[in-house]
Amino acid sequence: MKILVLGGCGTLGSAIVSQLKEKNRSYEIITAGRKTGDVHVDMTSKESIEAMFAKIGNVDHIVNAAGSAEMKPIEDLTQDDLKFSINSKLLGQVNMVLIGSKYLNEKGSISLIAGVIKDELIKMGTMYALTNGAVAAFARAAAFDIKKNIRINCISPSVLDESMVEYAEYFKGVKSVPAAKAAKAFIDVIESDVNGQEIKVY
Amino acid sequence: MKILVLGGCGTLGSAIVSQLKEKNRSYEIITAGRKTGDVHVDMTSKESIEAMFAKIGNVDHIVNAAGSAEMKPIEDLTQDDLKFSINSKLLGQVNMVLIGSKYLNEKGSISLIAGVIKDELIKMGTMYALTNGAVAAFARAAAFDIKKNIRINCISPSVLDESMVEYAEYFKGVKSVPAAKAAKAFIDVIESDVNGQEIKVY
């Protein structure tokens, strides 16, 4: 079974990769990222995604642990901040469904990532709320609409314990979770029949 | 009291305007739209929004009844469809908070519009689910983050009775509501202290 892990070299992505390897040594894992991983890809570019799949061929599962949004007081957000957040945390993931699904084997799955910010609100978190709300709703709707026999879900982890060193001041009052716990949710989705769900790891 | 109604010449916008006029004759109502209304505005353009407010001055309430998204099977969605949907139904509304809030008097309010598609799923509805999910989450987060003493909410109406002539085949199984009922939700928000809420009119 061939599994593509986007953002596979990040904190969460690495945890997903190591759990997949532990779980089943026959899994063939390919990591991808803008600048790291086995293959490089710009998820906001149709051409770049197609070039990646031309290189690696069809896969059975696509897991996304990549993407970020700007954290700023709403008063300071510029048009560029908006564009960056939507491109990085939203459009790349939508593209992975629109384009990636064509390179997914039947009965495969795509797992997107949203996050806790939208159910929990934090100061400077408007771009995360916007993109998380969009991704969670899109994943459900895409699973409902797509004709191919594949599953589409979204995992929404809380902020990671491992990220709290850097982000604690932003996430005051939000209970963090270990990357290993968030990673397990991705593995559970691959190994189950779950479809059209938002899996919350808070 | 000065109230700006974006999309004020559409089906929902007209209903909002006529209820506001009935309610209180002292309300000063300004309608805006891309090509219709008292003033013209392209909500995706910072410059166009600023030019509009330079013309009309500060307002007490901003109501948005404008914006649409592409309805297509997910397999047929192009990069242009994505861009159109996000610009029209999402970014324009975000701009109305980011930029419009500067031209809003203290204690004023901004009411955005999302919709039923995300809680209810329909075929070809992925772009509506995505943008509605984004707008609803953004409105809550924006109300939480913004420092100015204003209120920000989002109204999510079901498909309108008046639109079912054209859209019935898309909204199979979804219960429609009269434009007058959806419009009342906007007026209720203006005349109340509601803040950071998604008001569902299903």
Chai-1 contact restraints between the chains, C-beta under 6 A:
chainA,res_idxA,chainB,res_idxB,connection_type,confidence,min_distance_angstrom,max_distance_angstrom,comment,restraint_id
A,K46,B,Q79,contact,1.0,0.0,6.0,A-B,restraint_1
A,I74,B,A142,contact,1.0,0.0,6.0,A-B,restraint_2
A,I74,B,D145,contact,1.0,0.0,6.0,A-B,restraint_3
A,I74,B,I146,contact,1.0,0.0,6.0,A-B,restraint_4
A,L77,B,L98,contact,1.0,0.0,6.0,A-B,restraint_5
A,Q79,B,K46,contact,1.0,0.0,6.0,A-B,restraint_6
A,L98,B,L77,contact,1.0,0.0,6.0,A-B,restraint_7
A,K118,B,A137,contact,1.0,0.0,6.0,A-B,restraint_8
A,L121,B,A141,contact,1.0,0.0,6.0,A-B,restraint_9
A,L121,B,F144,contact,1.0,0.0,6.0,A-B,restraint_10
A,K123,B,D145,contact,1.0,0.0,6.0,A-B,restraint_11
A,G125,B,A141,contact,1.0,0.0,6.0,A-B,restraint_12
A,T126,B,A141,contact,1.0,0.0,6.0,A-B,restraint_13
A,T126,B,A142,contact,1.0,0.0,6.0,A-B,restraint_14
A,T126,B,D145,contact,1.0,0.0,6.0,A-B,restraint_15
A,A129,B,A137,contact,1.0,0.0,6.0,A-B,restraint_16
A,A129,B,F138,contact,1.0,0.0,6.0,A-B,restraint_17
A,A129,B,A141,contact,1.0,0.0,6.0,A-B,restraint_18
A,L130,B,A134,contact,1.0,0.0,6.0,A-B,restraint_19
A,L130,B,A137,contact,1.0,0.0,6.0,A-B,restraint_20
A,L130,B,F138,contact,1.0,0.0,6.0,A-B,restraint_21
A,G133,B,G133,contact,1.0,0.0,6.0,A-B,restraint_22
A,G133,B,A134,contact,1.0,0.0,6.0,A-B,restraint_23
A,G133,B,A137,contact,1.0,0.0,6.0,A-B,restraint_24
A,A134,B,L130,contact,1.0,0.0,6.0,A-B,restraint_25
A,A134,B,G133,contact,1.0,0.0,6.0,A-B,restraint_26
A,A134,B,A134,contact,1.0,0.0,6.0,A-B,restraint_27
A,A137,B,K118,contact,1.0,0.0,6.0,A-B,restraint_28
A,A137,B,A129,contact,1.0,0.0,6.0,A-B,restraint_29
A,A137,B,L130,contact,1.0,0.0,6.0,A-B,restraint_30
A,A137,B,G133,contact,1.0,0.0,6.0,A-B,restraint_31
A,F138,B,A129,contact,1.0,0.0,6.0,A-B,restraint_32
A,F138,B,L130,contact,1.0,0.0,6.0,A-B,restraint_33
A,A141,B,L121,contact,1.0,0.0,6.0,A-B,restraint_34
A,A141,B,G125,contact,1.0,0.0,6.0,A-B,restraint_35
A,A141,B,T126,contact,1.0,0.0,6.0,A-B,restraint_36
A,A141,B,A129,contact,1.0,0.0,6.0,A-B,restraint_37
A,A142,B,I74,contact,1.0,0.0,6.0,A-B,restraint_38
A,A142,B,T126,contact,1.0,0.0,6.0,A-B,restraint_39
A,F144,B,L121,contact,1.0,0.0,6.0,A-B,restraint_40
A,D145,B,I74,contact,1.0,0.0,6.0,A-B,restraint_41
A,D145,B,K123,contact,1.0,0.0,6.0,A-B,restraint_42
A,D145,B,T126,contact,1.0,0.0,6.0,A-B,restraint_43
A,I146,B,I74,contact,1.0,0.0,6.0,A-B,restraint_44
